[in-house]
């Protein structure tokens, strides 16, 4: 791991009311653009996601920033090599689209 202070280790996950959407409820994936966004981090704390980083410190952030493919700071934090993998900072990986309105909605569970 290149930069533990910036590597997301754990984050809040969402409870899924529809069992068909559950893949593995402990997964957190910012690229999940399936209906229901079942692997997005949960923003249940007043629209914030609580995050534990690999160096042991905690922080919180707004989910729209965390899942935005254009936000290179957050793209780096999801990768253990601390690269955005956007073709400029590291090899390009397929990009994803984000439903901005869904990203801003508060998770109830």
N, C-alpha and C positions, 0 to 999 in steps of 0.2 A: 504494500500500500504506500503510495507516494506521499500523501499529505493527510494523516489521520484527523487533524483539526478540521478539515473540510470534507471528510467522508461521512455520508449519512450511514449510520449503522442500523438504527431503528426509528420508526415514526408511528404515529397513531394510524390505526387501520379502521376501516368502516365496518359496521355490522351490516350484513346484507339481509334485507327483509324477504328477498326472492331467492330461494335456494338455487334456482337455475343460473343465477349470476355468480354464485360462489365458485371460485376456482380453488383458491387456498387463501383463506381470509387473512393470513399473516403476511402475504406478499404486498409489497408497496412498489408500484411501478408507475412513474410519471407519464409513460408513453401509452398507457391503457386508454384507448379511445372507443372501447366497446360501449354499447348502451348500458347505462348505470355506472360506468367507470369504476368497476368493482375493486380495482387495485390502486386507485388513487389514494394518497394519504388523506386521512380524515381531518377536517377543520372544525371539529366539534367544540373547541375551546375558544368561544367568541370569535369564530372565523379564522382561528389560527391552528396550525399543526404543531404539536409538540414533537421535537426531534432530539434524538441522542446521537451524537457524533462518535466516531471511532476512538477519539482521544478521551472520551468519557464526559465531555461537557454537554449540556443541554441548551437548547434554544427553541424559539418558535418563529414561524413564518406564515405568511398568507399563502394559501394553496395556489392561487393563480400564478404567482411568481415561480413556485416550485415545479409546476407542470408545463410551463411555457417553453416550447422548443427554441425560441429566440433568446432566452435568458441564459447566456453562456456561464454565468457564475453558478447557477443551479444545475445546469447540465454537467459541469465539472464535479459537483458534489455527489452526483449519483454514480460516479465512476471511480474505481479504485486507483486508476492511473492519473486522476485529477485533470483529465482532458475533456473538452466539450464534445469531441467526436462530431464536429460539424463540417469537417473538410478543411477548416482553417487551423483549428487547435485539435490535432489528432485526426485519424482517418474518419471519413464521413460514414455515418450509419444512417439508415433510412429515418427520415424525419417523421413526425406525427402531427396530427392536427388536434387542436384543443377547442372544445366548446366552452368559450369564455363565460357564458352565463351559468353553465353547470359548474364550472370551477369556482364561481363566486357563491354558489348556494351553500347554505349551512347544512352540515350533516346532523341529523337529529339523533342518531344512535352512536 
